[in-house]
Amino acid sequence: MKRIPSLDGRRAISVSLVLIGHLARAGYTPQYTATYTGGGVHMFFIISGYLITTILLGEHARTSTINLREFYIRRAYRILPAAGVFMLFAMIAYWHEMSWLNLAAMLLYLVNYDATKPWMIGHLWSLGVEEQFYLLWPSALRRLYRHKVSLLLSVVAIGPIVDAFCRHFR
């Protein structure tokens, strides 16, 4: 896939929003800027979803299929080395703060569901969300490719409703 330069600017904006929000929580920027974090995270997830969907649809256009095995191998080569080093460091440095549940959540990319996680592995929550998306979306896209327009419209229509439901019952 060719690089999409305009997305680099959007990534920079999303990362900047997250950093400004974290700086606000630490007291370095005005408190109202703490709300920027969520917008930056959402923007980054949208960019990531767009890129993965574009890659998968491009593969389908070229080959008339989506090779899930190759997709997951590419994903593993991209994320596992850095995530593995981080997880190893976290396990060594924070072993006294972690339960077996925390370790399992970290290794299985389920930190976003672990309410008891130590601070250090909390950094993996967004990676967990992304990996769960990558686990489900390519399969769904491959199976439902024939109905791609109605599927995408359904996700766009139902997504905000599910989001509102989840926020209400949080």
N, CA, C and O of each residue as an XYZ file, in Angstrom:
680
protein
N       0.848     -1.186      0.000
C       0.000      0.000      0.000
C       0.883      1.235      0.000
O       1.894      1.299      0.699
N       0.483      2.204     -0.792
C       1.220      3.458     -0.832
C       0.900      4.275      0.409
O      -0.181      4.173      0.988
N       1.859      5.075      0.792
C       1.721      5.941      1.955
C       0.660      7.010      1.684
O       0.533      7.493      0.559
N      -0.092      7.372      2.710
C      -1.095      8.425      2.605
C      -0.609      9.591      3.473
O      -0.871      9.618      4.676
N       0.098     10.557      2.867
C       0.717     11.637      3.645
C      -0.265     12.436      4.503
O       0.091     12.880      5.594
N      -1.490     12.622      4.023
C      -2.449     13.411      4.798
C      -2.772     12.755      6.138
O      -3.150     13.435      7.092
N      -2.623     11.434      6.206
C      -2.888     10.762      7.481
C      -1.786     11.026      8.505
O      -2.035     10.961      9.709
N      -0.568     11.324      8.040
C       0.505     11.650      8.977
C       0.146     12.888      9.793
O       0.382     12.936     11.000
N      -0.421     13.883      9.129
C      -0.853     15.089      9.833
C      -1.962     14.797     10.828
O      -1.970     15.336     11.935
N      -2.885     13.955     10.440
C      -3.978     13.588     11.349
C      -3.446     12.782     12.545
O      -3.903     12.956     13.674
N      -2.483     11.908     12.279
C      -1.853     11.175     13.383
C      -1.158     12.130     14.337
O      -1.273     11.992     15.555
N      -0.438     13.094     13.787
C       0.260     14.077     14.619
C      -0.734     14.856     15.477
O      -0.470     15.118     16.650
N      -1.865     15.224     14.900
C      -2.887     15.936     15.659
C      -3.437     15.041     16.766
O      -3.591     15.487     17.903
N      -3.731     13.788     16.444
C      -4.305     12.895     17.462
C      -3.315     12.657     18.603
O      -3.705     12.673     19.770
N      -2.045     12.438     18.279
C      -1.041     12.237     19.327
C      -0.882     13.513     20.152
O      -0.748     13.445     21.374
N      -0.896     14.674     19.497
C      -0.782     15.948     20.220
C      -1.947     16.144     21.185
O      -1.754     16.609     22.309
N      -3.153     15.792     20.748
C      -4.317     15.913     21.638
C      -4.168     15.024     22.868
O      -4.494     15.435     23.982
N      -3.680     13.817     22.663
C      -3.474     12.905     23.793
C      -2.409     13.470     24.736
O      -2.589     13.463     25.954
N      -1.320     13.952     24.182
C      -0.253     14.518     25.019
C      -0.734     15.740     25.797
O      -0.424     15.883     26.980
N      -1.488     16.620     25.140
C      -2.021     17.802     25.833
C      -2.939     17.373     26.970
O      -2.890     17.937     28.063
N      -3.777     16.372     26.706
C      -4.667     15.875     27.758
C      -3.898     15.312     28.940
O      -4.255     15.559     30.092
N      -2.838     14.552     28.658
C      -2.023     14.004     29.754
C      -1.285     15.104     30.501
O      -1.155     15.042     31.723
N      -0.804     16.101     29.786
C      -0.141     17.232     30.447
C      -1.113     17.967     31.363
O      -0.727     18.424     32.438
N      -2.366     18.084     30.947
C      -3.383     18.734     31.784
C      -3.620     17.936     33.058
O      -3.740     18.505     34.143
N      -3.685     16.626     32.921
C      -3.905     15.792     34.113
C      -2.730     15.873     35.080
O      -2.897     15.681     36.285
N      -1.535     16.158     34.548
C      -0.348     16.310     35.389
C      -0.198     17.746     35.894
O       0.702     18.032     36.684
N      -1.083     18.663     35.438
C      -1.056     20.039     35.917
C      -0.205     20.995     35.108
O       0.049     22.114     35.555
N       0.244     20.588     33.933
C       1.114     21.441     33.120
C       0.382     22.286     32.095
O       0.958     23.241     31.573
N      -0.837     21.977     31.796
C      -1.650     22.780     30.879
C      -2.996     23.005     31.554
O      -3.316     22.324     32.529
N      -3.791     23.951     31.051
C      -5.088     24.206     31.687
C      -5.937     22.929     31.787
O      -5.910     22.077     30.900
N      -6.675     22.823     32.867
C      -7.438     21.608     33.155
C      -8.451     21.270     32.062
O      -8.703     20.094     31.799
N      -9.032     22.280     31.427
C     -10.032     21.989     30.393
C      -9.438     21.212     29.222
O     -10.178     20.561     28.484
N      -8.123     21.265     29.037
C      -7.512     20.535     27.931
C      -7.418     19.033     28.207
O      -7.059     18.266     27.314
N      -7.733     18.608     29.420
C      -7.724     17.172     29.737
C      -8.754     16.428     28.897
O      -8.600     15.234     28.638
N      -9.799     17.126     28.473
C     -10.836     16.475     27.662
C     -10.365     16.170     26.246
O     -11.037     15.437     25.521
N      -9.232     16.714     25.842
C      -8.714     16.475     24.495
C      -8.240     15.037     24.292
O      -8.209     14.540     23.166
N      -7.876     14.380     25.376
C      -7.321     13.033     25.276
C      -8.260     12.085     24.534
O      -7.839     11.379     23.617
N      -9.522     12.071     24.928
C     -10.486     11.161     24.309
C     -10.635     11.401     22.819
O     -10.714     10.449     22.042
N     -10.673     12.656     22.414
C     -10.775     12.973     20.988
C      -9.565     12.487     20.215
O      -9.696     11.978     19.101
N      -8.389     12.642     20.800
C      -7.171     12.169     20.142
C      -7.151     10.663     19.995
O      -6.756     10.140     18.952
N      -7.579      9.959     21.043
C      -7.617      8.492     21.000
C      -8.623      8.030     19.952
O      -8.326      7.131     19.165
N      -9.805      8.632     19.935
C     -10.812      8.255     18.947
C     -10.309      8.512     17.525
O     -10.505      7.686     16.633
N      -9.663      9.657     17.319
C      -9.138      9.974     15.998
C      -8.108      8.936     15.562
O      -8.099      8.505     14.409
N      -7.245      8.541     16.488
C      -6.222      7.554     16.152
C      -6.854      6.205     15.800
O      -6.423      5.548     14.853
N      -7.871      5.791     16.558
C      -8.557      4.532     16.253
C      -9.255      4.597     14.898
O      -9.259      3.613     14.157
N      -9.832      5.721     14.572
C     -10.508      5.878     13.278
C      -9.497      5.764     12.141
O      -9.749      5.087     11.144
N      -8.360      6.425     12.293
C      -7.304      6.344     11.276
C      -6.843      4.904     11.111
O      -6.699      4.415      9.991
N      -6.616      4.234     12.220
C      -6.161      2.846     12.176
C      -7.188      1.948     11.490
O      -6.829      1.122     10.651
N      -8.455      2.104     11.841
C      -9.509      1.314     11.214
C      -9.613      1.590      9.732
O      -9.812      0.674      8.934
N      -9.480      2.846      9.363
C      -9.516      3.219      7.945
C      -8.372      2.549      7.190
O      -8.585      1.984      6.118
N      -7.165      2.607      7.741
C      -6.009      2.019      7.067
C      -6.159      0.508      6.903
O      -5.918     -0.030      5.822
N      -6.555     -0.170      7.969
C      -6.703     -1.623      7.891
C      -7.785     -1.995      6.885
O      -7.609     -2.919      6.090
N      -8.899     -1.279      6.919
C      -9.977     -1.563      5.976
C      -9.516     -1.322      4.542
O      -9.831     -2.108      3.648
N      -8.775     -0.244      4.319
C      -8.249      0.063      2.990
C      -7.308     -1.034      2.506
O      -7.379     -1.456      1.352
N      -6.432     -1.492      3.387
C      -5.489     -2.565      3.035
C      -6.247     -3.842      2.684
O      -5.958     -4.483      1.674
N      -7.213     -4.210      3.516
C      -7.966     -5.441      3.285
C      -8.807     -5.371      2.013
O      -8.871     -6.340      1.256
N      -9.451     -4.226      1.777
C     -10.246     -4.084      0.556
C      -9.352     -4.071     -0.684
O      -9.736     -4.586     -1.734
N      -8.156     -3.480     -0.560
C      -7.207     -3.498     -1.672
C      -6.748     -4.909     -1.989
O      -6.628     -5.289     -3.154
N      -6.489     -5.691     -0.928
C      -6.102     -7.088     -1.136
C      -7.232     -7.854     -1.822
O      -6.991     -8.648     -2.732
N      -8.457     -7.613     -1.381
C      -9.594     -8.306     -1.987
C      -9.756     -7.911     -3.452
O     -10.081     -8.751     -4.291
N      -9.532     -6.645     -3.759
C      -9.649     -6.198     -5.154
C      -8.592     -6.859     -6.038
O      -8.850     -7.166     -7.202
N      -7.395     -7.077     -5.476
C      -6.316     -7.687     -6.263
C      -6.455     -9.193     -6.391
O      -6.178     -9.754     -7.451
N      -6.888     -9.864     -5.304
C      -6.839    -11.327     -5.261
C      -8.205    -11.995     -5.161
O      -8.295    -13.221     -5.213
N      -9.251    -11.222     -5.020
C     -10.621    -11.728     -4.820
C     -10.792    -12.471     -3.504
O     -11.749    -13.227     -3.339
N      -9.886    -12.266     -2.576
C     -10.017    -12.851     -1.239
C      -9.203    -12.019     -0.255
O      -8.449    -11.126     -0.643
N      -9.373    -12.332      1.019
C      -8.575    -11.724      2.080
C      -7.895    -12.871      2.810
O      -8.560    -13.704      3.426
N      -6.580    -12.912      2.741
C      -5.811    -13.980      3.364
C      -5.575    -13.626      4.835
O      -4.676    -12.849      5.158
N      -6.387    -14.200      5.714
C      -6.296    -13.877      7.138
C      -4.970    -14.317      7.742
O      -4.410    -13.622      8.589
N      -4.475    -15.454      7.316
C      -3.200    -15.944      7.849
C      -2.090    -14.929      7.585
O      -1.330    -14.580      8.488
N      -2.004    -14.462      6.349
C      -0.983    -13.466      5.999
C      -1.210    -12.155      6.748
O      -0.257    -11.516      7.192
N      -2.461    -11.762      6.885
C      -2.771    -10.532      7.616
C      -2.266    -10.623      9.045
O      -1.612     -9.699      9.531
N      -2.563    -11.735      9.731
C      -2.156    -11.872     11.131
C      -0.645    -12.041     11.273
O      -0.073    -11.603     12.271
N      -0.002    -12.654     10.313
C       1.465    -12.756     10.356
C       2.080    -11.361     10.213
O       2.996    -11.007     10.956
N       1.579    -10.572      9.263
C       2.088     -9.202      9.103
C       1.865     -8.399     10.370
O       2.740     -7.645     10.795
N       0.704     -8.558     10.972
C       0.373     -7.827     12.203
C       1.302     -8.252     13.337
O       1.777     -7.409     14.099
N       1.564     -9.551     13.453
C       2.451    -10.045     14.510
C       3.862     -9.491     14.342
O       4.474     -9.054     15.317
N       4.381     -9.504     13.124
C       5.719     -8.956     12.885
C       5.776     -7.464     13.204
O       6.811     -6.949     13.625
N       4.680     -6.795     13.004
C       4.666     -5.344     13.239
C       4.571     -4.998     14.720
O       5.241     -4.071     15.174
N       3.754     -5.722     15.483
C       3.472     -5.296     16.848
C       4.177     -6.117     17.927
O       4.548     -5.569     18.965
N       4.367     -7.407     17.705
C       4.895     -8.260     18.779
C       6.293     -7.902     19.285
O       6.521     -7.973     20.493
N       7.234     -7.523     18.426
C       8.560     -7.198     18.986
C       8.512     -6.058     20.011
O       9.031     -6.206     21.118
N       7.908     -4.944     19.663
C       7.851     -3.811     20.592
C       6.973     -4.125     21.799
O       7.343     -3.822     22.934
N       5.814     -4.731     21.559
C       4.923     -5.069     22.672
C       5.579     -6.099     23.587
O       5.449     -6.018     24.809
N       6.278     -7.059     23.003
C       6.963     -8.076     23.805
C       8.027     -7.486     24.710
O       8.132     -7.866     25.876
N       8.816     -6.560     24.184
C       9.844     -5.901     24.998
C       9.185     -5.122     26.133
O       9.632     -5.189     27.278
N       8.119     -4.381     25.813
C       7.414     -3.625     26.846
C       6.847     -4.556     27.913
O       6.979     -4.290     29.108
N       6.213     -5.651     27.479
C       5.617     -6.589     28.438
C       6.685     -7.242     29.310
O       6.487     -7.408     30.514
N       7.796     -7.605     28.719
C       8.899     -8.198     29.481
C       9.407     -7.214     30.531
O       9.600     -7.579     31.690
N       9.620     -5.970     30.122
C      10.051     -4.938     31.065
C       9.025     -4.764     32.180
O       9.389     -4.692     33.353
N       7.745     -4.697     31.819
C       6.691     -4.516     32.819
C       6.653     -5.691     33.795
O       6.490     -5.501     35.001
N       6.806     -6.906     33.264
C       6.786     -8.084     34.147
C       7.965     -8.073     35.115
O       7.813     -8.422     36.286
N       9.132     -7.675     34.631
C      10.321     -7.655     35.496
C      10.238     -6.510     36.498
O      10.470     -6.714     37.690
N       9.915     -5.324     36.036
C       9.930     -4.148     36.899
C       8.752     -4.090     37.873
O       8.875     -3.535     38.965
N       7.623     -4.657     37.482
C       6.418     -4.531     38.304
C       5.848     -5.875     38.738
O       4.661     -5.959     39.052
N       6.655     -6.919     38.764
C       6.166     -8.250     39.113
C       5.487     -8.261     40.476
O       4.537     -9.014     40.687
N       5.964     -7.433     41.404
C       5.390     -7.417     42.761
C       4.007     -6.768     42.811
O       3.283     -6.936     43.793
N       3.634     -6.033     41.768
C       2.322     -5.386     41.729
C       1.304     -6.147     40.895
O       0.131     -5.774     40.857
N       1.739     -7.213     40.223
C       0.857     -7.902     39.277
C       0.337     -9.227     39.807
O       1.065    -10.010     40.418
N      -0.935     -9.452     39.555
C      -1.532    -10.748     39.849
C      -1.494    -11.587     38.570
O      -1.106    -11.103     37.506
N      -1.901    -12.841     38.692
C      -1.974    -13.695     37.498
C      -2.993    -13.152     36.507
O      -2.816    -13.266     35.294
N      -4.057    -12.563     37.029
C      -5.063    -11.955     36.160
C      -4.444    -10.818     35.345
O      -4.681    -10.710     34.142
N      -3.651     -9.971     36.005
C      -2.994     -8.873     35.289
C      -2.060     -9.396     34.215
O      -2.037     -8.872     33.101
N      -1.292    -10.421     34.538
C      -0.374    -11.001     33.553
C      -1.129    -11.580     32.365
O      -0.751    -11.364     31.214
N      -2.191    -12.311     32.650
C      -2.984    -12.910     31.577
C      -3.607    -11.819     30.703
O      -3.587    -11.912     29.476
N      -4.156    -10.790     31.342
C      -4.765     -9.692     30.576
C      -3.723     -9.011     29.696
O      -4.011     -8.651     28.554
N      -2.523     -8.836     30.221
C      -1.466     -8.196     29.452
C      -1.056     -9.061     28.261
O      -0.961     -8.567     27.138
N      -0.817    -10.325     28.497
C      -0.333    -11.212     27.437
C      -1.389    -11.523     26.382
O      -1.054    -11.836     25.239
N      -2.662    -11.439     26.759
C      -3.755    -11.736     25.827
C      -4.392    -10.470     25.235
O      -5.431    -10.544     24.579
N      -3.772     -9.325     25.468
C      -4.280     -8.041     24.962
C      -5.695     -7.759     25.474
O      -6.566     -7.328     24.718
N      -5.907     -8.004     26.753
C      -7.209     -7.754     27.367
C      -7.108     -6.764     28.524
O      -7.975     -6.741     29.397
N      -6.057     -5.949     28.536
C      -5.845     -4.996     29.621
C      -7.020     -4.030     29.739
O      -7.328     -3.569     30.838
N      -7.675     -3.720     28.636
C      -8.815     -2.811     28.681
C      -9.981     -3.382     29.485
O     -10.898     -2.638     29.836
N      -9.972     -4.680     29.784
C     -11.012     -5.283     30.617
C     -10.560     -5.529     32.047
O     -11.348     -5.998     32.868
N      -9.314     -5.226     32.359
C      -8.738     -5.503     33.685
C      -8.818     -4.256     34.556
O      -7.996     -3.348     34.433
N      -9.812     -4.220     35.435
C     -10.000     -3.054     36.312
C      -8.943     -2.974     37.404
O      -8.785     -1.922     38.023
N      -8.220     -4.054     37.654
C      -7.233     -4.068     38.734
C      -5.801     -3.894     38.232
O      -4.853     -4.106     38.988
N      -5.637     -3.516     36.988
C      -4.298     -3.443     36.390
C      -3.422     -2.410     37.096
O      -3.898     -1.342     37.480
N      -2.137     -2.737     37.264
C      -1.197     -1.739     37.773
C      -1.001     -0.626     36.740
O      -1.272     -0.808     35.553
N      -0.537      0.500     37.204
C      -0.348      1.670     36.350
C       0.461      1.344     35.103
O       0.096      1.745     33.998
N       1.539      0.628     35.277
C       2.465      0.380     34.166
C       1.800     -0.343     33.001
O       1.988      0.047     31.849
N       1.034     -1.376     33.279
C       0.444     -2.114     32.151
C      -0.824     -1.440     31.629
O      -1.386     -1.856     30.616
N      -1.263     -0.408     32.321
C      -2.397      0.371     31.821
C      -2.124      0.977     30.456
O      -3.051      1.285     29.706
N      -0.838      1.146     30.136
C      -0.463      1.693     28.837
C      -0.877      0.763     27.688
O      -0.949      1.193     26.537
N      -1.142     -0.480     27.993
C      -1.496     -1.450     26.952
C      -2.985     -1.478     26.629
O      -3.411     -2.243     25.764
N      -3.785     -0.657     27.309
C      -5.229     -0.723     27.067
C      -5.565     -0.408     25.610
O      -6.390     -1.094     25.007
N      -4.940      0.617     25.041
C      -5.291      0.988     23.670
C      -4.800     -0.062     22.677
O      -5.442     -0.298     21.654
N      -3.674     -0.687     22.975
C      -3.194     -1.775     22.121
C      -4.167     -2.950     22.182
O      -4.415     -3.612     21.174
N      -4.717     -3.204     23.372
C      -5.717     -4.263     23.511
C      -6.950     -3.993     22.657
O      -7.452     -4.889     21.977
N      -7.435     -2.754     22.696
C      -8.604     -2.390     21.892
C      -8.300     -2.586     20.410
O      -9.109     -3.139     19.665
N      -7.123     -2.125     19.996
C      -6.747     -2.261     18.588
C      -6.624     -3.723     18.177
O      -7.120     -4.113     17.120
N      -5.973     -4.526     18.994
C      -5.787     -5.934     18.646
C      -7.115     -6.684     18.612
O      -7.298     -7.573     17.780
N      -8.034     -6.341     19.494
C      -9.350     -6.966     19.454
C     -10.077     -6.587     18.170
O     -10.758     -7.418     17.568
N      -9.932     -5.338     17.753
C     -10.502     -4.907     16.476
C      -9.879     -5.697     15.334
O     -10.588     -6.175     14.448
N      -8.552     -5.839     15.350
C      -7.853     -6.558     14.282
C      -8.197     -8.044     14.284
O      -8.115     -8.700     13.246
N      -8.575     -8.569     15.420
C      -8.974     -9.966     15.487
C     -10.341    -10.175     14.832
O     -10.560    -11.179     14.155
N     -11.241     -9.245     15.032
C     -12.615     -9.407     14.552
C     -12.877     -8.825     13.161
O     -13.530     -9.462     12.334
N     -12.378     -7.634     12.907
C     -12.755     -6.926     11.681
C     -12.342     -7.636     10.392
O     -13.176     -7.763      9.496
N     -11.098     -8.107     10.252
C     -10.738     -8.771      8.988
C     -11.615     -9.986      8.683
O     -11.999    -10.201      7.534
N     -11.932    -10.776      9.703
C     -12.806    -11.940      9.482
C     -14.199    -11.498      9.057
O     -14.787    -12.052      8.127
N     -14.715    -10.494      9.753
C     -16.051    -10.000      9.410
C     -16.061     -9.433      7.996
O     -16.989     -9.677      7.225
N     -15.025     -8.678      7.666
C     -14.957     -8.084      6.333
C     -14.847     -9.156      5.253
O     -15.470     -9.056      4.196
N     -14.064    -10.161      5.527
C     -13.904    -11.249      4.549
C     -15.211    -12.011      4.343
O     -15.601    -12.303      3.213
N     -15.877    -12.328      5.446
C     -17.114    -13.110      5.343
C     -18.268    -12.302      4.747
O     -19.135    -12.842      4.058
N     -18.259    -11.042      5.017
C     -19.396    -10.228      4.609
C     -19.064     -9.302      3.448
O     -19.757     -8.309      3.225
N     -18.015     -9.619      2.715
C     -17.576     -8.744      1.634
C     -18.674     -8.506      0.609
O     -18.797     -7.403      0.076
N     -19.461     -9.518      0.331
C     -20.533     -9.360     -0.659
C     -21.540     -8.296     -0.248
O     -22.201     -7.688     -1.090
N     -21.644     -8.083      1.047
C     -22.601     -7.111      1.572
C     -21.882     -5.900      2.155
O     -22.364     -5.299      3.115
N     -20.740     -5.538      1.590
C     -19.880     -4.518      2.184
C     -20.571     -3.171      2.364
O     -20.371     -2.523      3.391
N     -21.354     -2.740      1.427
C     -21.984     -1.427      1.550
C     -22.992     -1.435      2.692
O     -22.991     -0.530      3.527
N     -23.844     -2.440      2.735
C     -24.841     -2.480      3.809
C     -24.171     -2.694      5.168
O     -24.630     -2.155      6.175
N     -23.102     -3.468      5.204
C     -22.372     -3.678      6.461
C     -21.770     -2.371      6.957
O     -21.933     -2.017      8.125
N     -21.079     -1.656      6.085
C     -20.454     -0.402      6.503
C     -21.493      0.628      6.920
O     -21.293      1.354      7.893
N     -22.594      0.696      6.193
C     -23.656      1.615      6.582
C     -24.261      1.228      7.929
O     -24.598      2.098      8.733
N     -24.398     -0.057      8.173
C     -24.920     -0.529      9.462
C     -23.989     -0.156     10.608
O     -24.436      0.297     11.662
N     -22.697     -0.350     10.394
C     -21.723     -0.004     11.435
C     -21.776      1.497     11.718
O     -21.760      1.920     12.874
N     -21.837      2.286     10.668
C     -21.901      3.736     10.837
C     -23.196      4.134     11.549
O     -23.185      5.040     12.383
N     -24.290      3.481     11.238
C     -25.577      3.817     11.842
C     -25.697      3.295     13.270
O     -26.219      3.989     14.142
N     -25.220      2.084     13.512
C     -25.399      1.454     14.819
C     -24.292      1.836     15.797
O     -24.513      1.842     17.008
N     -23.113      2.151     15.289
C     -21.979      2.488     16.153
C     -22.288      3.555     17.194
O     -22.028      3.340     18.378
N     -22.833      4.699     16.791
C     -23.140      5.733     17.791
C     -24.181      5.290     18.824
O     -24.126      5.707     19.980
N     -25.115      4.456     18.411
C     -26.134      3.962     19.348
C     -25.487      3.055     20.390
O     -25.763      3.177     21.583
N     -24.625      2.146     19.936
C     -23.910      1.266     20.860
C     -23.019      2.082     21.781
O     -22.942      1.805     22.978
N     -22.344      3.090     21.228
C     -21.487      3.955     22.035
C     -22.298      4.662     23.117
O     -21.887      4.691     24.277
N     -23.431      5.226     22.754
C     -24.288      5.907     23.725
C     -24.795      4.944     24.793
O     -24.834      5.288     25.975
N     -25.179      3.750     24.383
C     -25.628      2.714     25.322
C     -24.530      2.370     26.328
O     -24.769      2.302     27.534
N     -23.327      2.157     25.808
C     -22.192      1.791     26.677
C     -21.852      2.936     27.637
O     -21.550      2.692     28.805
N     -21.896      4.155     27.162
C     -21.604      5.306     28.024
C     -22.670      5.460     29.106
O     -22.362      5.794     30.250
N     -23.922      5.214     28.733
C     -25.011      5.358     29.698
C     -24.924      4.324     30.816
O     -25.196      4.641     31.973
N     -24.550      3.097     30.483
C     -24.505      2.021     31.465
C     -23.113      1.752     32.003
O     -22.853      0.681     32.551
N     -22.232      2.698     31.853
C     -20.859      2.558     32.341
C     -20.801      2.487     33.820
O     -19.716      2.368     34.390
